[in-house]
Amino acid sequence: MSAAPPISKAALIPGIALVAASKLLIRAGVARRTDGWRRAAGLVLRGEESTFVLSAFGLDAWSDGPSQRSADLHCAQSHVAARLAAQLRGEPAAHIRVTKGEFEDRIETTSGPAYTLAHDPWVEGPGRFVPPTAWNGETATALPPNATPLVNFVCRISHDGECDVWARFNHVGIDGVPAQAILTRLESTWGVPRSVHFPSTQSFAPFTIPRTCPGRPDLGEVQTFLNFEPLLKWRKGQNAHLPEPMTVGAALLWRMAHHEVFRGLHAGSTVEVPEVQGIPAGVGVVVIRASDYTDKPDGLARFVKDFNRQIERTRSRASPSMRTLDAAARIPASLAANLIRFGLSSDPRAFGEVALTMLRDAKVFGAPLADTGHTRGFLAIGNAALPTVEGGCVACVSAKGPVSTIAQYPRVLEDVLRDL
């Protein structure tokens, strides 16, 4: 995809006026509230950099027919392809394609799954947990010229039928939680007969270098595995005394605010939003600057209270940002995209300068990034209880953004988690 169009300041005034009018009409009951998050995704999450990556490791490719087990790689690949197709036919969330337009991408329901499948050689050692670089595979079903599949799969199969599955999802069509649910059901159906051990921070160090970001050569992405046990232990101790419970995400943002690299930044944290008033489930963003609270005697308690209140308002679609997005969903795409890009790039209170998303069940979780904004990067964190060979647990942490910024994040976050 080409670079995002420049922001037009002249178009801001009519855009703001139309959003204000849309809010009034919705409040008066004259206009129906629509899905602002999904519309926004179709406006600013259109490029390769906006896709996100999930993974499943150690699946048994032959668990449905052990007697057919074969060491022949071509046979195993054909079997995996047929089995994946059958699994996805039972996944309605995967029956979506994304149709590209001039200003906006839209989702369309399809009669079957819309995906591609490619195969990579099997990888041993810590490099096993580095995502593929080539995602273009064979399209499972024919697509119109202006349409793209919801997901790109890459499978790596060992000689004894162990299968690692990588999935790159188009964020316009699906969010992290339902996407991870697809992979979790895949793991449950196929089975994981042997324990998968993930790399420690030290053993993965040779791979913790920025890679080129697909679709945005001016950006990079970096990945590491970190021990979250000190943070979780600290959070548990604090929660014993706080008036309200502190989430893991809030605990991390609080500790990050004490580090010079993150101090003073507005951080946008994603929130899972359930179906509300007929609007489908989606994602919201809570923006907070933890450093505003760190010098106050009761700063942590106040921070947690405000963060929790924002989460609750976002989940009920009552927050100002959710109301604004839903109102913007009713105005022309070009004006809405211009407003959202302005918020992303010019107002840190709108979406944050750095973003954080956490997906509890994810293994390796590759961060997404909008086509503008989040100049301090986007962090994605998966399951914090991934077992290592050494006996401890880690979480995969990935970051996407300007190379000079995200290159230091593995070291900085290691410091943040250790200095408790």
Beta strands, then each sheet from edge to edge (+ up, - down):
strand 1: 52-60
strand 2: 96-100
strand 3: 105-109
strand 4: 115-120
strand 5: 138-139
strand 6: 147-149
strand 7: 151-157
strand 8: 162-169
strand 9: 211-213
strand 10: 216-226
strand 11: 267-273
strand 12: 282-288
strand 13: 354-358
strand 14: 378-381
strand 15: 386-387
strand 16: 393-402
sheet 1: 1+ 8- 7+ 4+ 5-
sheet 2: 3+ 2- 6+
sheet 3: 9+ 10- 16+ 14- 13- 11- 12+
sheet 4: 9+ 10- 16+ 15-
end
